[in-house]
């Protein structure tokens, strides 16, 4: 991706927020959603000596749970053990406000509670595990909408889990679940996205007005072609005065964020998620070389930014750290590693679990032969016993289809793995041929329902020769539809 040059001017709204505090979108549903079951054998290890049990959702997540839904949604839960037990056991899940008071690392501040009367736990909330098995049948949490909730607000469902029969044990962390919910029923219904596609535009904020995304819809439904817009890019910079990394915006990003309601709110009102990309900026600060304490503090700044502007999530893009600091870390920093990158992702997700977190898999982690961990492509480790697919919502492949495999982010379901990204500036991997279109359709048919395009801009000279043909083929491959262009163009008007 093209780098963004930073100027020395801090963001105005966020600096106020940070002074006061002291320093994720998933797939939308048009109707009820039911997520597939997890692999029963995934947790089957050992000889039966452990009685530790835990509850997962339909994506296999134990810790972070998000739902966006329209009209209604169904989330299955499963009771799991790592070792087969000789006797039957059960746990009971209840809607319980006291779960908000239990110490846990999932952020529950500043969230209204999702109304209890709109939540149904089937089978009395009971999950029953038969003797000799490692996973129970599903118990469903069924949500309905009365149309009264703010579609731009994240609500929280507090759940408590108790062992009600048998000899199972739950850790304190596993005794509660906080489900973050956004009811988008009140938004205009861009109905028929029958495959549940997440179509991302990572656009050059220097070059284009983001409102241009409003001009391209699917002909048969009127739904916007792009339902996720990624702002490329804010920067991770090092402050020589304070000795701390911080988020900086340049002269093309700051004005648009300052007028968020003008440039981005119209997209959100059409159901589009607005994601901020974070990118190093040729100095000592990166996303994968901070200490745990540094990552934790930086994550709080990221959250303050998202809160201040109303962003829907973050994309991590680990490129452009100064190479002389890779093998020779500056004081207060570490040698870049997969562990440090996973830690950063975890801390950002932990600080704002209701927002989406994306990871762009840039080739070999920034030419990773210089990195601790060697030359492997993103085999990120667990953090605090939690696998990376729990806290990374979307894994996005680079334009080079032979590297950066999203499936290596363990636990990210196929539907949120974005393969064969396109770059429309140069272009690279653009869907301008039948072969590329067929490849994209094959990804969709494999259940890989997310896709990213970088450099969409109808004012570029290659619009008619490259971008528009690629957009039409991509729409055909993923939506079985074609794109309608309203002809409306939004100029650069913030300089």
Residue, then its C-alpha position, 0 to 999 in steps of 0.5 A: x500500500x502507498x504510505x501516508x506522510x504525517x504532518x505535526x498537528x495532533x487531532x483536536x477532538x481526541x486530544x481532549x478525550x485523552x486529556x480527560x481520561x488521562x491516558x468489533x460488524x461482523x456479518x450483517x443479517x437481513x433476517x435471522x442468522x444461524x452460525x455453524x457448529x464448531x469442530x467437536x474434536x478441536x478440544x479433545x485432548x488428554x486422558x480425562x484428568x481435567x474437568x475444566x469446561x468452557x462455552x463457545x459460540x458458533x464460531x468457536x469463540x470463547x471470549x469475544x462475541x459480537x452480533x450485528x443483526x436485522x429483525x432477528x438473530x440466533x447465536x448457538x452456544x456449546x459446552x466443551x471439555x478438553x477431556x472426555x468425562x465419564x459422567x454426564x454434566x450440564x451448565x445453565x446460562x442466564x441473563x444476569x446483570x451481575x455479570x457486569x460486576x464480575x472482574x473481567x478484561x472485557x470492556x463493559x463500560x459505556x454500554x447500554x444493556x440490551x433489553x432482557x425481554x428481547x433475549x430468549x435462551x432456548x431449553x431454559x439456557x441448559x447445555x447438557x454434555x453426555x458422558x464420553x463426549x467433548x461437546x454438547x448439542x447447541x443451545x441457542x440465544x435468540x434475539x428479536x428486535x422491536x425497532x426501538x434501538x439505536x442502530x449506531x449504538x452497541x448494546x451489551x448482553x450479560x450472561x452468567x454460566x453456572x455448573x448445574x450437574x456433574x463434576x465440571x469446573x469453570x474458571x472465573x473468566x469462563x463464568x460470564x460472557x458479555x455479548x456485544x450487539x448492534x441492532x441495525x433494524x432501523x437502518x435502510x434495508x439494503x436487503x438481498x446480500x444472499x451470500x453475506x458478503x463483506x466487501x471492503x474498500x481500503x481507499x486512499x484518504x489523500x486522493x478521494x472523497x469517501x462519499x463517492x462510495x455512495x454512488x455505486x450500488x447493486x442493480x437488483x437490490x439497491x444495496x451499496x457495493x461496498x459495505x465496509x470502508x477502510x480509511x487508509x491511513x492513520x499513522x503510528x508515530x513516535x513522540x520524541x518529547x514524551x518517548x511514547x508512540x501515538x496516533x497521528x493524522x495528516x492534512x487529508x485525514x484530519x479535516x474529514x474526521x473533524x467533519x465526520x458527520x459530513x464525510x462518513x455518517x451518510x455511509x454509516x446511515x446506509x449500514x457501512x462500517x467505517x474502519x481506521x487503518x493504522x500504519x507505521x511511519x518510517x520511525x522506531x514505532x511499529x505495531x509489533x515492537x511494543x512491550x505489553x505495557x506499551x501495547x496496552x497504553x497504545x490500545x487505550x489511545x486507539x479506543x479514545x480515537x474510535x470513541x471520539x469519532x464514532x469509528x466502527x473498528x481498526x485495521x492493523x497494517x504492519x508496514x514501513x517501520x524504519x528498518x534500522x530499528x528492526x534488528x536494533x530496537x530503540x530503548x523502550x521497544x522490542x525486536x518485532x515479532x509475531x508475538x508482539x503483533x498478536x499482543x497488540x491486536x489482543x490489547x486493542x480488541x480487549x479495549x473495545x471488544x464491540x468494534x471490529x479488528x482487522x489484520x492485513x497480512x502484508x506478505x511475510x510480516x514486513x519482510x520477516x526474515x529480519x524478524x524474530x520468528x523467521x520467515x513464516x507468514x503470520x502464524x500468530x501465537x495465543x495471547x493469555x491462552x486465547x487463540x488469535x481468531x478470538x480477537x482478530x475478526x478479519x484476516x485480509x490477504x495481500x495482493x500477492x496471492x501466494x503469501x499471507x494466508x488468512x487461514x494461518x490466523x487460527x480461529x478466524x472462520x472462513x467467512x471472515x477470511x479475505x483472500x485474493x485482494x485487489x489493488x486498483x491503482x497500479x493495478x495488481x490482481x484486478x478482476x479484469x479477466x474472466x480467470x480472475x473473476x472465476x477465482x473470486x467466485x471460487x473463493x466465495x463458493x469455499x465460504x470465504x465471504x470477505x474481500x478487500x479492494x485497495x485504491x477505488x477512486x472513480x476520478x483516476x485515469x484508469x476508471x473506465x479501463x480497469x476499475x469499473x470492469x473490475x468492479x463489475x466482475x467482482x460484483x458478478x463473482x460475489x453477488x451474482x449481480x452488476x453495479x449501477x453507477x449513479x453518476x454522482x461524483x464528490x470532489x476533494x473539498x477539504x483542502 
